[in-house]
């Protein structure tokens, strides 16, 4: 069955699943991981008597990048059966 633009229902379903995977991964990464890391890492560095402004940037960036890739690839692997 074709839609008005010429895309099949299967193609549209695949696009919707990919969009959902990206949206969920972004919400988890930005809402949960970045929020927690951005709060807890400077507080921990201050508690350890290090300068939070100097050390937290690279740590927060590294953790959010790692977790973003992890969540995206995990969700993509989980939903792979719906794409096949």
N, CA, C and O atoms as a Tinker XYZ file with bonds, in Angstrom:
   336  protein
     1  N      0.848000   -1.179000    0.000000    73     2
     2  CA     0.000000    0.000000    0.000000    64     1     3
     3  C      0.896000    1.247000    0.000000    63     2     4     5
     4  O      1.839000    1.337000    0.786000    81     3
     5  N      0.604000    2.175000   -0.858000    73     3     6
     6  CA     1.395000    3.397000   -1.004000    64     5     7
     7  C      0.618000    4.596000   -0.453000    63     6     8     9
     8  O     -0.604000    4.683000   -0.575000    81     7
     9  N      1.371000    5.514000    0.154000    73     7    10
    10  CA     0.745000    6.749000    0.608000    64     9    11
    11  C      0.719000    7.748000   -0.545000    63    10    12    13
    12  O      1.117000    7.416000   -1.662000    81    11
    13  N      0.261000    8.947000   -0.285000    73    11    14
    14  CA     0.124000    9.940000   -1.349000    64    13    15
    15  C      1.476000   10.407000   -1.891000    63    14    16    17
    16  O      1.537000   10.867000   -3.031000    81    15
    17  N      2.545000   10.309000   -1.127000    73    15    18
    18  CA     3.871000   10.732000   -1.571000    64    17    19
    19  C      4.645000    9.595000   -2.229000    63    18    20    21
    20  O      5.763000    9.817000   -2.693000    81    19
    21  N      4.106000    8.418000   -2.284000    73    19    22
    22  CA     4.781000    7.313000   -2.928000    64    21    23
    23  C      5.602000    6.442000   -2.004000    63    22    24    25
    24  O      6.313000    5.555000   -2.476000    81    23
    25  N      5.529000    6.662000   -0.704000    73    23    26
    26  CA     6.248000    5.829000    0.244000    64    25    27
    27  C      5.351000    4.684000    0.690000    63    26    28    29
    28  O      4.147000    4.859000    0.876000    81    27
    29  N      5.940000    3.532000    0.858000    73    27    30
    30  CA     5.139000    2.402000    1.331000    64    29    31
    31  C      4.968000    2.491000    2.842000    63    30    32    33
    32  O      5.681000    3.231000    3.521000    81    31
    33  N      4.034000    1.743000    3.343000    73    31    34
    34  CA     3.759000    1.729000    4.769000    64    33    35
    35  C      4.946000    1.175000    5.546000    63    34    36    37
    36  O      5.206000    1.608000    6.668000    81    35
    37  N      5.662000    0.229000    4.969000    73    35    38
    38  CA     6.845000   -0.340000    5.616000    64    37    39
    39  C      7.939000    0.720000    5.748000    63    38    40    41
    40  O      8.582000    0.825000    6.793000    81    39
    41  N      8.147000    1.499000    4.696000    73    39    42
    42  CA     9.158000    2.563000    4.746000    64    41    43
    43  C      8.813000    3.610000    5.794000    63    42    44    45
    44  O      9.692000    4.079000    6.518000    81    43
    45  N      7.557000    3.975000    5.879000    73    43    46
    46  CA     7.138000    4.951000    6.880000    64    45    47
    47  C      7.268000    4.393000    8.291000    63    46    48    49
    48  O      7.618000    5.128000    9.214000    81    47
    49  N      6.995000    3.118000    8.469000    73    47    50
    50  CA     7.144000    2.487000    9.779000    64    49    51
    51  C      8.595000    2.494000   10.215000    63    50    52    53
    52  O      8.889000    2.766000   11.379000    81    51
    53  N      9.509000    2.198000    9.297000    73    51    54
    54  CA    10.935000    2.210000    9.612000    64    53    55
    55  C     11.377000    3.603000   10.026000    63    54    56    57
    56  O     12.136000    3.756000   10.983000    81    55
    57  N     10.911000    4.612000    9.319000    73    55    58
    58  CA    11.271000    5.987000    9.660000    64    57    59
    59  C     10.737000    6.363000   11.038000    63    58    60    61
    60  O     11.438000    7.010000   11.817000    81    59
    61  N      9.527000    5.972000   11.340000    73    59    62
    62  CA     8.932000    6.285000   12.641000    64    61    63
    63  C      9.702000    5.596000   13.767000    63    62    64    65
    64  O      9.940000    6.203000   14.811000    81    63
    65  N     10.090000    4.353000   13.570000    73    63    66
    66  CA    10.855000    3.634000   14.600000    64    65    67
    67  C     12.208000    4.306000   14.820000    63    66    68    69
    68  O     12.644000    4.444000   15.963000    81    67
    69  N     12.872000    4.724000   13.758000    73    67    70
    70  CA    14.164000    5.396000   13.899000    64    69    71
    71  C     14.001000    6.735000   14.623000    63    70    72    73
    72  O     14.829000    7.093000   15.461000    81    71
    73  N     12.944000    7.466000   14.303000    73    71    74
    74  CA    12.692000    8.740000   14.978000    64    73    75
    75  C     12.422000    8.527000   16.461000    63    74    76    77
    76  O     12.904000    9.294000   17.294000    81    75
    77  N     11.663000    7.503000   16.796000    73    75    78
    78  CA    11.382000    7.205000   18.203000    64    77    79
    79  C     12.661000    6.823000   18.937000    63    78    80    81
    80  O     12.872000    7.257000   20.070000    81    79
    81  N     13.514000    6.022000   18.314000    73    79    82
    82  CA    14.786000    5.629000   18.933000    64    81    83
    83  C     15.640000    6.855000   19.210000    63    82    84    85
    84  O     16.175000    7.000000   20.309000    81    83
    85  N     15.775000    7.736000   18.230000    73    83    86
    86  CA    16.571000    8.948000   18.418000    64    85    87
    87  C     15.982000    9.855000   19.496000    63    86    88    89
    88  O     16.718000   10.402000   20.317000    81    87
    89  N     14.674000   10.014000   19.497000    73    87    90
    90  CA    14.036000   10.894000   20.473000    64    89    91
    91  C     14.205000   10.367000   21.894000    63    90    92    93
    92  O     14.516000   11.134000   22.805000    81    91
    93  N     14.005000    9.083000   22.089000    73    91    94
    94  CA    14.145000    8.503000   23.421000    64    93    95
    95  C     15.598000    8.574000   23.890000    63    94    96    97
    96  O     15.855000    8.884000   25.053000    81    95
    97  N     16.540000    8.292000   23.005000    73    95    98
    98  CA    17.952000    8.365000   23.367000    64    97    99
    99  C     18.349000    9.794000   23.733000    63    98   100   101
   100  O     19.120000   10.003000   24.669000    81    99
   101  N     17.829000   10.772000   23.004000    73    99   102
   102  CA    18.155000   12.167000   23.316000    64   101   103
   103  C     17.552000   12.604000   24.642000    63   102   104   105
   104  O     18.200000   13.308000   25.416000    81   103
   105  N     16.330000   12.197000   24.909000    73   103   106
   106  CA    15.687000   12.576000   26.167000    64   105   107
   107  C     16.428000   11.956000   27.348000    63   106   108   109
   108  O     16.662000   12.627000   28.353000    81   107
   109  N     16.795000   10.691000   27.236000    73   107   110
   110  CA    17.540000   10.038000   28.316000    64   109   111
   111  C     18.886000   10.717000   28.505000    63   110   112   113
   112  O     19.285000   11.010000   29.633000    81   111
   113  N     19.590000   10.969000   27.401000    73   111   114
   114  CA    20.929000   11.529000   27.501000    64   113   115
   115  C     20.902000   12.965000   28.015000    63   114   116   117
   116  O     21.652000   13.306000   28.930000    81   115
   117  N     20.055000   13.805000   27.444000    73   115   118
   118  CA    20.042000   15.210000   27.841000    64   117   119
   119  C     19.307000   15.434000   29.157000    63   118   120   121
   120  O     19.738000   16.245000   29.977000    81   119
   121  N     18.226000   14.739000   29.360000    73   119   122
   122  CA    17.433000   14.951000   30.569000    64   121   123
   123  C     18.002000   14.293000   31.799000    63   122   124   125
   124  O     17.983000   14.871000   32.885000    81   123
   125  N     18.505000   13.097000   31.639000    73   123   126
   126  CA    18.945000   12.330000   32.799000    64   125   127
   127  C     20.450000   12.408000   32.994000    63   126   128   129
   128  O     20.917000   12.853000   34.042000    81   127
   129  N     21.200000   11.986000   32.012000    73   127   130
   130  CA    22.653000   11.867000   32.162000    64   129   131
   131  C     23.311000   13.240000   32.264000    63   130   132   133
   132  O     24.101000   13.480000   33.177000    81   131
   133  N     22.997000   14.135000   31.343000    73   131   134
   134  CA    23.639000   15.450000   31.363000    64   133   135
   135  C     23.255000   16.243000   32.610000    63   134   136   137
   136  O     24.079000   16.957000   33.183000    81   135
   137  N     22.007000   16.112000   33.020000    73   135   138
   138  CA    21.576000   16.804000   34.234000    64   137   139
   139  C     22.280000   16.303000   35.482000    63   138   140   141
   140  O     22.750000   17.086000   36.306000    81   139
   141  N     22.343000   14.989000   35.607000    73   139   142
   142  CA    23.011000   14.417000   36.782000    64   141   143
   143  C     24.511000   14.669000   36.767000    63   142   144   145
   144  O     25.090000   15.063000   37.779000    81   143
   145  N     25.140000   14.442000   35.615000    73   143   146
   146  CA    26.588000   14.657000   35.525000    64   145   147
   147  C     26.942000   16.126000   35.703000    63   146   148   149
   148  O     27.921000   16.455000   36.373000    81   147
   149  N     26.154000   17.001000   35.110000    73   147   150
   150  CA    26.418000   18.426000   35.220000    64   149   151
   151  C     26.252000   18.961000   36.625000    63   150   152   153
   152  O     26.798000   20.012000   36.961000    81   151
   153  N     25.501000   18.248000   37.448000    73   151   154
   154  CA    25.325000   18.657000   38.841000    64   153   155
   155  C     26.301000   17.947000   39.771000    63   154   156   157
   156  O     26.943000   18.585000   40.605000    81   155
   157  N     26.412000   16.642000   39.631000    73   155   158
   158  CA    27.181000   15.863000   40.593000    64   157   159
   159  C     28.693000   15.969000   40.415000    63   158   160   161
   160  O     29.427000   15.936000   41.403000    81   159
   161  N     29.169000   16.094000   39.196000    73   159   162
   162  CA    30.619000   16.139000   38.983000    64   161   163
   163  C     31.230000   17.419000   39.554000    63   162   164   165
   164  O     32.243000   17.325000   40.246000    81   163
   165  N     30.676000   18.609000   39.307000    73   163   166
   166  CA    31.265000   19.784000   39.965000    64   165   167
   167  C     31.181000   19.745000   41.489000    63   166   168   169
   168  O     32.096000   20.195000   42.178000    81   167
   169  N     30.076000   19.202000   42.011000    73   167   170
   170  CA    29.976000   19.096000   43.472000    64   169   171
   171  C     31.003000   18.122000   44.036000    63   170   172   173
   172  O     31.589000   18.365000   45.091000    81   171
   173  N     31.215000   17.020000   43.326000    73   171   174
   174  CA    32.222000   16.053000   43.767000    64   173   175
   175  C     33.622000   16.649000   43.684000    63   174   176   177
   176  O     34.431000   16.456000   44.592000    81   175
   177  N     33.914000   17.365000   42.615000    73   175   178
   178  CA    35.232000   17.995000   42.497000    64   177   179
   179  C     35.439000   19.056000   43.568000    63   178   180   181
   180  O     36.545000   19.197000   44.090000    81   179
   181  N     34.403000   19.795000   43.901000    73   179   182
   182  CA    34.514000   20.780000   44.980000    64   181   183
   183  C     34.741000   20.089000   46.318000    63   182   184   185
   184  O     35.519000   20.572000   47.142000    81   183
   185  N     34.073000   18.971000   46.539000    73   183   186
   186  CA    34.243000   18.209000   47.780000    64   185   187
   187  C     35.668000   17.647000   47.888000    63   186   188   189
   188  O     36.220000   17.545000   48.983000    81   187
   189  N     36.256000   17.283000   46.734000    73   187   190
   190  CA    37.639000   16.781000   46.711000    64   189   191
   191  C     38.665000   17.912000   46.671000    63   190   192   193
   192  O     39.864000   17.662000   46.546000    81   191
   193  N     38.199000   19.148000   46.776000    73   191   194
   194  CA    39.037000   20.350000   46.801000    64   193   195
   195  C     39.800000   20.580000   45.492000    63   194   196   197
   196  O     40.944000   21.033000   45.495000    81   195
   197  N     39.142000   20.258000   44.377000    73   195   198
   198  CA    39.643000   20.604000   43.059000    64   197   199
   199  C     38.789000   21.742000   42.511000    63   198   200   201
   200  O     37.681000   21.981000   42.992000    81   199
   201  N     39.300000   22.431000   41.520000    73   199   202
   202  CA    38.535000   23.507000   40.905000    64   201   203
   203  C     37.476000   22.901000   39.983000    63   202   204   205
   204  O     37.828000   22.283000   38.979000    81   203
   205  N     36.190000   23.061000   40.298000    73   203   206
   206  CA    35.144000   22.440000   39.484000    64   205   207
   207  C     35.066000   23.003000   38.066000    63   206   208   209
   208  O     34.682000   22.291000   37.138000    81   207
   209  N     35.425000   24.267000   37.893000    73   207   210
   210  CA    35.329000   24.880000   36.568000    64   209   211
   211  C     36.362000   24.307000   35.603000    63   210   212   213
   212  O     36.115000   24.235000   34.399000    81   211
   213  N     37.491000   23.907000   36.116000    73   211   214
   214  CA    38.557000   23.405000   35.251000    64   213   215
   215  C     38.326000   21.943000   34.883000    63   214   216   217
   216  O     38.506000   21.564000   33.726000    81   215
   217  N     37.936000   21.130000   35.839000    73   215   218
   218  CA    37.873000   19.694000   35.607000    64   217   219
   219  C     36.557000   19.149000   35.123000    63   218   220   221
   220  O     36.521000   18.068000   34.536000    81   219
   221  N     35.472000   19.860000   35.350000    73   219   222
   222  CA    34.175000   19.244000   35.073000    64   221   223
   223  C     33.810000   19.235000   33.595000    63   222   224   225
   224  O     33.071000   18.353000   33.159000    81   223
   225  N     34.295000   20.172000   32.823000    73   223   226
   226  CA    33.903000   20.264000   31.419000    64   225   227
   227  C     34.242000   19.025000   30.624000    63   226   228   229
   228  O     33.387000   18.472000   29.933000    81   227
   229  N     35.472000   18.589000   30.715000    73   227   230
   230  CA    35.893000   17.425000   29.941000    64   229   231
   231  C     35.247000   16.139000   30.454000    63   230   232   233
   232  O     34.943000   15.241000   29.668000    81   231
   233  N     35.039000   16.049000   31.744000    73   231   234
   234  CA    34.429000   14.845000   32.315000    64   233   235
   235  C     32.956000   14.757000   31.915000    63   234   236   237
   236  O     32.482000   13.697000   31.505000    81   235
   237  N     32.243000   15.860000   32.033000    73   235   238
   238  CA    30.814000   15.867000   31.668000    64   237   239
   239  C     30.645000   15.585000   30.178000    63   238   240   241
   240  O     29.762000   14.821000   29.787000    81   239
   241  N     31.484000   16.196000   29.347000    73   239   242
   242  CA    31.394000   15.970000   27.909000    64   241   243
   243  C     31.669000   14.515000   27.557000    63   242   244   245
   244  O     30.952000   13.921000   26.752000    81   243
   245  N     32.696000   13.947000   28.153000    73   243   246
   246  CA    33.032000   12.545000   27.887000    64   245   247
   247  C     31.937000   11.593000   28.321000    63   246   248   249
   248  O     31.595000   10.665000   27.587000    81   247
   249  N     31.386000   11.810000   29.500000    73   247   250
   250  CA    30.327000   10.927000   29.993000    64   249   251
   251  C     29.042000   11.049000   29.177000    63   250   252   253
   252  O     28.400000   10.042000   28.877000    81   251
   253  N     28.666000   12.269000   28.819000    73   251   254
   254  CA    27.440000   12.414000   28.039000    64   253   255
   255  C     27.614000   11.847000   26.628000    63   254   256   257
   256  O     26.675000   11.273000   26.078000    81   255
   257  N     28.795000   12.000000   26.040000    73   255   258
   258  CA    29.035000   11.392000   24.721000    64   257   259
   259  C     28.971000    9.874000   24.798000    63   258   260   261
   260  O     28.330000    9.225000   23.971000    81   259
   261  N     29.642000    9.317000   25.797000    73   259   262
   262  CA    29.636000    7.862000   25.966000    64   261   263
   263  C     28.219000    7.347000   26.195000    63   262   264   265
   264  O     27.795000    6.386000   25.551000    81   263
   265  N     27.494000    7.971000   27.095000    73   263   266
   266  CA    26.132000    7.513000   27.403000    64   265   267
   267  C     25.190000    7.726000   26.227000    63   266   268   269
   268  O     24.286000    6.920000   26.008000    81   267
   269  N     25.390000    8.804000   25.467000    73   267   270
   270  CA    24.550000    9.035000   24.290000    64   269   271
   271  C     24.708000    7.936000   23.263000    63   270   272   273
   272  O     23.717000    7.415000   22.751000    81   271
   273  N     25.953000    7.576000   22.956000    73   271   274
   274  CA    26.184000    6.475000   22.023000    64   273   275
   275  C     25.641000    5.163000   22.581000    63   274   276   277
   276  O     25.033000    4.375000   21.856000    81   275
   277  N     25.865000    4.936000   23.870000    73   275   278
   278  CA    25.410000    3.696000   24.492000    64   277   279
   279  C     23.892000    3.565000   24.420000    63   278   280   281
   280  O     23.380000    2.518000   24.025000    81   279
   281  N     23.170000    4.617000   24.799000    73   279   282
   282  CA    21.706000    4.548000   24.783000    64   281   283
   283  C     21.166000    4.417000   23.364000    63   282   284   285
   284  O     20.234000    3.649000   23.121000    81   283
   285  N     21.751000    5.167000   22.423000    73   283   286
   286  CA    21.273000    5.071000   21.044000    64   285   287
   287  C     21.499000    3.677000   20.480000    63   286   288   289
   288  O     20.585000    3.090000   19.901000    81   287
   289  N     22.696000    3.143000   20.640000    73   287   290
   290  CA    22.977000    1.823000   20.082000    64   289   291
   291  C     22.211000    0.718000   20.814000    63   290   292   293
   292  O     21.806000   -0.264000   20.192000    81   291
   293  N     22.011000    0.865000   22.109000    73   291   294
   294  CA    21.228000   -0.120000   22.856000    64   293   295
   295  C     19.772000   -0.130000   22.400000    63   294   296   297
   296  O     19.188000   -1.191000   22.177000    81   295
   297  N     19.199000    1.053000   22.267000    73   295   298
   298  CA    17.813000    1.124000   21.804000    64   297   299
   299  C     17.679000    0.637000   20.366000    63   298   300   301
   300  O     16.706000   -0.035000   20.024000    81   299
   301  N     18.652000    0.973000   19.528000    73   299   302
   302  CA    18.602000    0.497000   18.140000    64   301   303
   303  C     18.697000   -1.017000   18.077000    63   302   304   305
   304  O     18.001000   -1.648000   17.281000    81   303
   305  N     19.552000   -1.610000   18.908000    73   303   306
   306  CA    19.657000   -3.069000   18.952000    64   305   307
   307  C     18.363000   -3.695000   19.460000    63   306   308   309
   308  O     17.918000   -4.722000   18.948000    81   307
   309  N     17.763000   -3.067000   20.472000    73   307   310
   310  CA    16.518000   -3.585000   21.035000    64   309   311
   311  C     15.378000   -3.535000   20.010000    63   310   312   313
   312  O     14.594000   -4.478000   19.904000    81   311
   313  N     15.289000   -2.431000   19.255000    73   311   314
   314  CA    14.206000   -2.273000   18.290000    64   313   315
   315  C     14.534000   -2.830000   16.914000    63   314   316   317
   316  O     13.757000   -2.650000   15.977000    81   315
   317  N     15.653000   -3.492000   16.777000    73   315   318
   318  CA    16.059000   -4.026000   15.482000    64   317   319
   319  C     15.058000   -5.045000   14.947000    63   318   320   321
   320  O     14.874000   -5.161000   13.735000    81   319
   321  N     14.425000   -5.769000   15.833000    73   319   322
   322  CA    13.453000   -6.780000   15.380000    64   321   323
   323  C     12.230000   -6.131000   14.741000    63   322   324   325
   324  O     11.545000   -6.771000   13.943000    81   323
   325  N     11.940000   -4.863000   15.078000    73   323   326
   326  CA    10.809000   -4.181000   14.464000    64   325   327
   327  C     11.163000   -3.605000   13.103000    63   326   328   329
   328  O     10.276000   -3.282000   12.313000    81   327
   329  N     12.467000   -3.473000   12.822000    73   327   330
   330  CA    12.890000   -2.941000   11.537000    64   329   331
   331  C     13.070000   -4.022000   10.491000    63   330   332   333
   332  O     13.081000   -3.731000    9.295000    81   331
   333  N     13.212000   -5.260000   10.921000    73   331   334
   334  CA    13.475000   -6.345000    9.966000    64   333   335
   335  C     12.199000   -6.858000    9.333000    63   334   336
   336  O     12.243000   -7.770000    8.507000    81   335
